[in-house]
Amino acid sequence: MSRLDLVISGGTVVGPGWVAETDIGVSGEKIVHVGSLASASAEKIVDARGKIVIPGGIDPHTHYELYFMGAKPKETWDIGTIASAIGGTTTTIDFAPQEKGESLLAATKKQMARAGQLSVIDFTTKPIISDFSDMGRVMRGMKETMEYGVPGFKVFMIYRHQGWMADDWILFQVMRRAKELGGIVTIHAENGFIGEGMQEEFVRDGKVEPRYHGQAKPNLVENLAIQMAVNIAEITGARTYIVHQSTREGHEIVAQYRLRGLPVFVETCPHYLVLTDETFDPPERGIYYMCSPPLRKKEDIEALWSGLIVGKIQTVGSDHVAFTKSQKEEFAGVFTKIPNGFPGSEVRVPIIFYEGVIRRGMSLARFVDVVSTNAAKIFGLYPRKGVIAPGSDADLVLIDPNREHSLNAENLHMGTDLSVYEGMSIKGWPSMTILRGRIIVENEQFLGKPGIGKFVKAQIDEQILHSAR
């Protein structure tokens, strides 16, 4: 074997369908060998004994620099993706909001140009379809965007006031078109009429504290929207992906359709697996915990973990948006005005490792599925991403299973002073992150520079898609 650029030696490697103490050889940006390399020569050898080696994390849900509900994070793409890399993520799937009058392709290119300037990890996107004034242009734009290498689209079933809410007919048209083109539709599933109607009712009655956020959008609001979305998916045959699923019932609804072979997939988020609606009180704390769907009950948390472990939930996305405390406080008078969303890209992989593998006995194989492999399969990145195998990109993360780490904001690297996990600590944290054969993080020190990330063009493969479990 010719001289290698990098060898990862002696780690517990989580490969496709196997876990073993072995070596990984890297040449250029690719993995070229998996197996014993005791006699191989290399430019650099990393001793990974005692570490768990996984394919780089793929975050299927981030919002870097998103303007939403009257606020835009101060965090920029470089700061946000450095934090992601420190936390074990090497590829992000962000979203490109469509402005009124803007084509889907223009929105996509604009977002990818910004990422290309600053991102330190690889990236792709999904345009948010929000200009419904000319559906013919939307249909043409979907084709153009897919030809550009972006096969996913996002629609919202809520946010009338933001101008993002798609009604049932629009949703049907988008999903039918996605089926024709071979794309996938990502859906924010909350019933906008009931959820926002109840919000307005509470506010009229003077019930404006954070506790009413969850009461205005109970499980029913999400479950009704999921049911509608999968019904349309069944009629159209569209590949469908439900984001940030939070209720005990939601993934069970989807599971019935998956058993019939429908290509519908479910994502949840770390905050729905850890936090409850008890955080809404007292109000001075509750203002920091506004996200949609709302945080739920302990029973929902346990049901979500069960669904994740047995395969009824396929991925974990961070739904990262790094609003600061002051940005939440500015709108604190009425819960409906507080910008929704949490910072979470850095802690996504470590929280799932600690809460899933260490505390609940999730297998390492399943852990890798939900933080990396399934996202790659669903969104057309596999096997370039999401797997440790010869020919795949050398995106690798070494996790120290014994390293304890605080989740306080001051101990994290995201571009905000807010952590919704303040006061918590976990065990298991990445010690090294490698992007396409290049060590970009070692012991939480970033070693790269803004702009080293690359746009990854994607194409969904039907057979690979259906292997996501």
C-alpha positions as CSV (number, residue, x, y, z in Angstrom):
1,M,0.0,0.0,0.0
2,S,1.3,3.4,-0.9
3,R,2.0,6.0,1.8
4,L,-1.3,7.3,3.3
5,D,-2.0,10.9,4.3
6,L,-3.8,9.9,7.6
7,V,-4.3,6.8,9.6
8,I,-6.8,6.6,12.5
9,S,-5.5,3.8,14.6
10,G,-7.1,1.4,17.1
11,G,-10.4,3.1,17.7
12,T,-13.8,1.5,18.1
13,V,-15.0,2.0,14.6
14,V,-18.7,2.0,13.8
15,G,-19.0,0.8,10.3
16,P,-22.1,-0.1,8.2
17,G,-23.5,-3.1,10.1
18,W,-20.5,-3.7,12.3
19,V,-18.5,-2.3,15.2
20,A,-14.8,-3.3,15.7
21,E,-11.5,-2.1,17.0
22,T,-9.6,-1.4,13.8
23,D,-7.9,1.2,11.6
24,I,-8.9,3.7,8.9
25,G,-6.6,4.8,6.1
26,V,-7.2,8.1,4.4
27,S,-5.6,9.4,1.2
28,G,-6.6,12.9,-0.1
29,E,-10.2,13.5,0.9
30,K,-11.3,9.9,0.8
31,I,-11.3,6.8,3.0
32,V,-9.2,4.2,1.1
33,H,-8.9,1.4,3.6
34,V,-10.8,0.1,6.7
35,G,-9.0,-2.7,8.6
36,S,-5.6,-3.4,10.1
37,L,-2.9,-0.9,9.0
38,A,-0.2,-2.0,11.5
39,S,2.6,-1.9,8.9
40,A,1.3,1.1,6.9
41,S,3.2,4.4,6.6
42,A,1.4,7.7,6.8
43,E,2.0,11.4,7.0
44,K,0.0,11.5,10.3
45,I,-1.2,8.7,12.6
46,V,-3.9,9.4,15.2
47,D,-4.0,7.1,18.2
48,A,-7.7,6.5,18.6
49,R,-7.5,3.8,21.3
50,G,-10.3,4.3,23.8
51,K,-12.3,6.5,21.4
52,I,-15.4,5.7,19.4
53,V,-14.9,6.6,15.7
54,I,-18.1,7.4,13.8
55,P,-18.8,9.0,10.4
56,G,-19.1,12.7,10.6
57,G,-22.5,13.9,11.9
58,I,-25.0,15.1,9.4
59,D,-27.4,17.7,10.8
60,P,-30.6,17.7,8.7
61,H,-32.0,20.8,10.1
62,T,-30.2,24.1,10.8
63,H,-31.1,27.8,10.3
64,Y,-27.9,29.8,10.1
65,E,-28.5,33.6,9.8
66,L,-32.3,33.1,9.5
67,Y,-34.5,36.2,9.9
68,F,-37.6,35.0,11.7
69,M,-40.3,36.6,13.8
70,G,-38.6,40.0,13.7
71,A,-35.1,38.9,14.7
72,K,-31.9,37.6,13.1
73,P,-29.2,35.8,15.0
74,K,-26.0,37.6,15.5
75,E,-24.2,34.3,14.9
76,T,-22.8,34.0,11.4
77,W,-22.2,30.9,9.3
78,D,-18.6,30.6,10.3
79,I,-19.3,30.8,14.1
80,G,-22.3,28.5,13.8
81,T,-20.5,25.8,11.8
82,I,-17.4,25.9,13.9
83,A,-19.6,25.0,16.9
84,S,-21.2,22.3,14.8
85,A,-17.8,20.9,14.0
86,I,-16.7,21.0,17.6
87,G,-19.8,19.0,18.4
88,G,-19.1,16.3,15.8
89,T,-21.1,17.5,12.8
90,T,-19.3,17.7,9.4
91,T,-22.3,18.3,7.1
92,T,-25.3,20.6,7.5
93,I,-28.5,20.7,5.6
94,D,-29.7,24.3,6.0
95,F,-32.8,26.1,4.6
96,A,-33.0,28.9,2.0
97,P,-36.0,31.2,2.6
98,Q,-37.7,32.3,-0.6
99,E,-38.4,36.1,-0.7
100,K,-41.5,37.3,-2.4
101,G,-40.9,37.5,-6.1
102,E,-37.7,35.4,-5.9
103,S,-37.3,32.1,-7.7
104,L,-36.5,29.0,-5.7
105,L,-33.3,28.6,-7.6
106,A,-32.2,32.2,-6.8
107,A,-33.0,31.6,-3.1
108,T,-31.0,28.4,-3.1
109,K,-28.0,30.0,-4.9
110,K,-28.0,33.0,-2.6
111,Q,-27.9,30.8,0.5
112,M,-25.2,28.5,-0.9
113,A,-23.1,31.5,-1.9
114,R,-23.2,32.8,1.7
115,A,-22.3,29.3,3.0
116,G,-19.5,29.0,0.5
117,Q,-17.9,32.1,1.9
118,L,-18.0,31.2,5.6
119,S,-19.0,27.6,6.3
120,V,-16.3,25.4,7.9
121,I,-18.2,22.2,7.2
122,D,-19.8,20.8,4.1
123,F,-23.3,22.0,3.3
124,T,-26.4,21.8,1.2
125,T,-29.9,23.3,1.6
126,K,-33.6,23.0,1.0
127,P,-35.5,26.1,-0.3
128,I,-38.5,27.2,1.8
129,I,-41.4,27.6,-0.6
130,S,-43.2,30.7,0.6
131,D,-44.2,32.7,-2.5
132,F,-47.4,31.0,-3.7
133,S,-48.6,33.8,-6.0
134,D,-47.5,31.9,-9.1
135,M,-47.6,28.2,-8.6
136,G,-46.5,27.6,-12.2
137,R,-43.2,29.4,-11.3
138,V,-42.9,27.3,-8.2
139,M,-43.3,24.1,-10.2
140,R,-40.6,25.3,-12.7
141,G,-38.4,26.4,-9.8
142,M,-38.5,22.9,-8.2
143,K,-37.2,21.4,-11.4
144,E,-34.4,24.0,-11.7
145,T,-33.4,23.5,-8.1
146,M,-33.2,19.8,-8.4
147,E,-31.0,20.1,-11.6
148,Y,-28.8,22.4,-9.5
149,G,-28.2,19.5,-7.1
150,V,-30.8,20.2,-4.3
151,P,-33.6,17.6,-4.2
152,G,-35.4,18.8,-1.1
153,F,-38.0,21.4,-0.5
154,K,-39.7,22.8,2.7
155,V,-43.2,23.9,3.3
156,F,-44.9,25.2,6.4
157,M,-48.4,24.3,7.5
158,I,-48.4,27.3,9.9
159,Y,-47.0,30.8,10.2
160,R,-49.6,32.8,8.3
161,H,-48.3,36.1,9.7
162,Q,-44.8,35.2,8.4
163,G,-46.3,34.6,5.0
164,W,-45.0,31.0,5.0
165,M,-48.2,29.0,5.5
166,A,-49.1,26.6,2.7
167,D,-52.8,25.5,2.5
168,D,-53.8,22.0,1.7
169,W,-54.0,22.6,-2.1
170,I,-50.6,24.2,-2.2
171,L,-49.2,21.3,-0.2
172,F,-50.8,18.8,-2.5
173,Q,-49.4,20.6,-5.6
174,V,-45.9,20.7,-4.2
175,M,-45.9,17.1,-3.1
176,R,-47.3,15.9,-6.5
177,R,-44.6,17.8,-8.3
178,A,-41.9,16.4,-6.0
179,K,-43.1,12.9,-6.8
180,E,-42.9,13.7,-10.6
181,L,-39.3,15.0,-10.2
182,G,-38.0,12.5,-7.7
183,G,-37.5,15.0,-4.9
184,I,-38.5,15.1,-1.2
185,V,-40.8,17.5,0.7
186,T,-39.8,18.5,4.2
187,I,-42.9,19.6,6.2
188,H,-43.3,21.7,9.3
189,A,-46.4,20.0,10.6
190,E,-48.6,22.2,12.8
191,N,-52.2,23.0,12.0
192,G,-52.0,26.7,11.5
193,F,-55.7,27.5,11.8
194,I,-56.2,25.9,15.1
195,G,-52.7,26.6,16.6
196,E,-52.6,30.3,15.6
197,G,-56.3,30.7,16.3
198,M,-55.8,29.5,19.9
199,Q,-52.8,31.7,20.3
200,E,-54.9,34.8,19.3
201,E,-57.7,33.7,21.6
202,F,-55.3,33.4,24.6
203,V,-53.8,36.8,23.8
204,R,-57.3,38.5,23.6
205,D,-58.0,37.1,27.0
206,G,-54.8,38.5,28.4
207,K,-53.1,35.2,28.8
208,V,-49.7,36.2,27.5
209,E,-47.2,34.3,29.7
210,P,-45.0,31.6,28.2
211,R,-47.0,28.8,29.8
212,Y,-49.8,29.5,27.2
213,H,-47.5,28.7,24.3
214,G,-47.9,24.9,24.9
215,Q,-51.5,25.2,25.8
216,A,-52.2,27.0,22.5
217,K,-50.5,24.3,20.5
218,P,-51.2,21.0,22.2
219,N,-50.3,17.6,20.7
220,L,-53.5,17.7,18.7
221,V,-52.2,20.7,16.6
222,E,-49.2,18.7,15.5
223,N,-50.9,15.4,15.2
224,L,-53.6,16.8,12.9
225,A,-51.1,18.3,10.6
226,I,-49.0,15.1,10.5
227,Q,-52.1,13.1,9.6
228,M,-53.0,15.5,6.8
229,A,-49.4,15.5,5.4
230,V,-49.1,11.7,5.3
231,N,-52.6,11.4,3.8
232,I,-51.5,13.7,0.9
233,A,-48.2,11.8,0.7
234,E,-50.1,8.6,0.3
235,I,-52.3,10.0,-2.5
236,T,-49.4,11.6,-4.4
237,G,-46.7,9.0,-3.5
238,A,-44.4,11.8,-2.5
239,R,-41.3,11.3,-0.5
240,T,-42.0,13.2,2.7
241,Y,-40.0,14.2,5.8
242,I,-41.7,15.4,9.0
243,V,-39.4,17.8,10.9
244,H,-39.0,18.3,14.6
245,Q,-41.6,15.8,15.6
246,S,-42.4,16.3,19.3
247,T,-45.5,14.3,20.4
248,R,-45.9,10.8,21.7
249,E,-48.5,10.1,18.9
250,G,-46.9,11.7,15.8
251,H,-44.4,9.0,14.8
252,E,-46.9,6.3,15.5
253,I,-49.2,7.9,13.0
254,V,-46.4,7.9,10.4
255,A,-45.4,4.3,11.3
256,Q,-48.7,3.0,10.0
257,Y,-48.0,4.5,6.6
258,R,-44.4,3.3,6.6
259,L,-45.6,-0.2,7.2
260,R,-47.4,0.1,3.9
261,G,-44.2,1.1,2.1
262,L,-44.8,4.8,1.9
263,P,-41.5,6.8,1.9
264,V,-42.2,9.0,4.8
265,F,-39.6,9.8,7.4
266,V,-39.6,11.4,10.8
267,E,-37.1,13.7,12.6
268,T,-37.0,14.8,16.2
269,C,-34.6,17.1,18.0
270,P,-32.5,17.0,21.2
271,H,-34.7,19.5,23.1
272,Y,-37.8,17.3,22.6
273,L,-35.8,14.4,24.0
274,V,-34.6,16.2,27.2
275,L,-36.8,19.2,28.1
276,T,-40.4,19.5,29.1
277,D,-43.0,22.2,29.3
278,E,-42.1,22.7,33.0
279,T,-39.5,25.1,31.7
280,F,-42.2,27.6,30.8
281,D,-42.5,28.6,34.5
282,P,-41.6,30.9,36.0
283,P,-42.2,33.4,33.1
284,E,-38.8,35.1,33.4
285,R,-37.3,31.7,32.6
286,G,-40.0,30.6,30.2
287,I,-39.3,33.3,27.6
288,Y,-36.1,31.5,26.7
289,Y,-37.9,28.3,26.0
290,M,-40.1,29.3,23.1
291,C,-39.8,26.9,20.1
292,S,-42.4,25.4,17.8
293,P,-43.7,22.8,18.2
294,P,-43.7,23.6,21.9
295,L,-41.9,21.5,24.5
296,R,-44.1,18.7,25.8
297,K,-44.5,16.3,28.7
298,K,-42.2,13.7,30.2
299,E,-44.5,11.0,28.6
300,D,-43.8,12.5,25.2
301,I,-40.0,12.4,25.8
302,E,-40.1,8.7,26.7
303,A,-42.3,7.9,23.7
304,L,-39.9,9.7,21.4
305,W,-36.9,7.8,22.8
306,S,-38.7,4.6,22.2
307,G,-39.5,5.6,18.7
308,L,-36.0,6.6,18.0
309,I,-34.4,3.4,19.3
310,V,-36.8,1.0,17.5
311,G,-36.8,2.9,14.2
312,K,-40.1,4.8,14.0
313,I,-38.0,8.0,14.1
314,Q,-35.2,8.1,11.6
315,T,-33.1,11.2,12.4
316,V,-32.2,13.8,14.9
317,G,-31.8,17.4,13.7
318,S,-30.8,20.3,15.8
319,D,-33.3,22.9,14.4
320,H,-30.5,25.3,15.3
321,V,-31.2,29.0,15.4
322,A,-29.0,31.0,17.7
323,F,-31.1,33.8,19.1
324,T,-29.6,35.5,22.2
325,K,-31.2,36.1,25.5
326,S,-31.7,39.8,24.7
327,Q,-33.4,38.9,21.5
328,K,-35.9,36.8,23.4
329,E,-36.2,39.4,26.2
330,E,-37.0,42.1,23.7
331,F,-40.3,40.5,22.9
332,A,-41.1,39.1,26.3
333,G,-44.4,40.8,26.9
334,V,-46.5,38.4,24.8
335,F,-45.5,34.8,24.2
336,T,-46.6,34.9,20.5
337,K,-44.0,37.6,19.8
338,I,-41.0,35.9,21.2
339,P,-38.7,34.6,18.4
340,N,-39.0,30.8,18.3
341,G,-36.0,28.5,18.3
342,F,-33.0,27.3,20.2
343,P,-29.2,27.0,19.6
344,G,-28.4,23.3,19.3
345,S,-26.0,22.4,16.5
346,E,-23.0,21.8,18.8
347,V,-24.8,19.6,21.3
348,R,-26.9,17.4,19.0
349,V,-24.4,14.6,18.6
350,P,-23.2,14.6,22.3
351,I,-26.7,14.7,23.8
352,I,-27.8,11.7,21.7
353,F,-24.7,9.8,22.7
354,Y,-25.2,10.5,26.4
355,E,-28.9,10.3,26.7
356,G,-29.2,7.5,24.1
357,V,-26.1,5.3,24.2
358,I,-25.0,5.8,27.8
359,R,-28.2,6.3,29.7
360,R,-30.7,4.2,27.6
361,G,-28.5,1.5,26.0
362,M,-29.0,2.6,22.4
363,S,-26.6,0.6,20.2
364,L,-23.7,2.4,18.6
365,A,-25.0,1.4,15.2
366,R,-28.4,3.0,15.9
367,F,-26.7,6.1,17.3
368,V,-24.8,6.5,14.0
369,D,-28.0,5.9,12.0
370,V,-29.9,8.7,13.7
371,V,-27.1,11.3,13.8
372,S,-25.5,10.7,10.4
373,T,-26.3,7.7,8.1
374,N,-30.1,8.1,7.7
375,A,-29.9,11.8,6.9
376,A,-27.4,10.9,4.2
377,K,-29.6,8.2,2.8
378,I,-32.8,10.3,2.9
379,F,-31.4,13.4,1.3
380,G,-29.2,11.9,-1.4
381,L,-25.8,12.2,0.1
382,Y,-25.0,8.5,0.7
383,P,-22.5,6.8,0.4
384,R,-20.4,9.9,-0.1
385,K,-21.4,11.0,3.4
386,G,-22.7,9.1,6.4
387,V,-20.6,6.0,6.3
388,I,-17.1,4.7,7.1
389,A,-16.3,2.8,4.0
390,P,-13.6,2.9,1.2
391,G,-14.6,5.5,-1.3
392,S,-16.6,7.7,1.1
393,D,-15.5,11.1,2.1
394,A,-13.1,11.0,5.1
395,D,-15.5,12.7,7.4
396,L,-14.8,11.2,10.8
397,V,-15.4,12.0,14.5
398,L,-13.6,10.6,17.5
399,I,-15.8,10.6,20.6
400,D,-14.2,10.3,24.0
401,P,-16.9,8.3,25.9
402,N,-15.5,9.3,29.3
403,R,-15.2,13.0,28.8
404,E,-17.6,15.0,30.9
405,H,-18.8,18.3,29.5
406,S,-21.0,21.1,30.8
407,L,-23.9,22.4,28.6
408,N,-23.7,25.9,30.1
409,A,-23.5,28.6,27.5
410,E,-20.1,29.7,28.7
411,N,-18.7,26.2,28.0
412,L,-20.2,26.0,24.4
413,H,-19.1,27.7,21.2
414,M,-22.4,28.7,19.5
415,G,-22.9,32.4,18.7
416,T,-25.2,33.1,21.6
417,D,-25.3,33.6,25.4
418,L,-28.3,31.3,25.6
419,S,-28.2,27.6,26.4
420,V,-31.5,25.9,27.1
421,Y,-29.5,23.1,28.8
422,E,-28.0,25.5,31.4
423,G,-27.0,23.6,34.6
424,M,-26.8,20.2,32.8
425,S,-23.7,18.2,32.1
426,I,-23.2,15.1,29.9
427,K,-20.6,12.4,29.4
428,G,-19.1,11.7,26.0
429,W,-17.8,14.5,23.8
430,P,-15.9,14.6,20.5
431,S,-12.2,14.9,20.8
432,M,-11.5,15.3,17.1
433,T,-13.4,16.1,14.0
434,I,-12.1,15.4,10.5
435,L,-13.5,16.9,7.3
436,R,-12.5,15.2,4.1
437,G,-9.3,14.0,5.6
438,R,-8.4,17.2,7.3
439,I,-8.4,17.6,11.0
440,I,-10.5,20.7,11.7
441,V,-11.1,20.3,15.4
442,E,-8.9,18.8,18.1
443,N,-9.9,19.0,21.8
444,E,-12.4,21.8,21.0
445,Q,-9.8,23.9,19.2
446,F,-10.8,24.8,15.6
447,L,-7.9,24.4,13.2
448,G,-9.3,25.4,9.9
449,K,-10.6,28.7,8.4
450,P,-14.0,30.0,7.2
451,G,-14.9,28.9,3.8
452,I,-13.3,25.4,3.8
453,G,-16.7,23.8,3.6
454,K,-18.1,22.7,0.2
455,F,-21.5,22.6,-1.3
456,V,-22.5,18.9,-1.7
457,K,-24.7,18.2,-4.6
458,A,-27.3,15.5,-3.9
459,Q,-29.4,13.0,-5.8
460,I,-31.9,10.7,-4.1
461,D,-31.5,7.0,-4.9
462,E,-34.8,5.1,-4.4
463,Q,-33.2,1.9,-3.1
464,I,-30.9,3.8,-0.7
465,L,-33.7,5.9,0.5
466,H,-35.8,2.9,1.5
467,S,-32.9,1.5,3.5
468,A,-33.2,4.4,6.0
469,R,-34.7,2.9,9.1
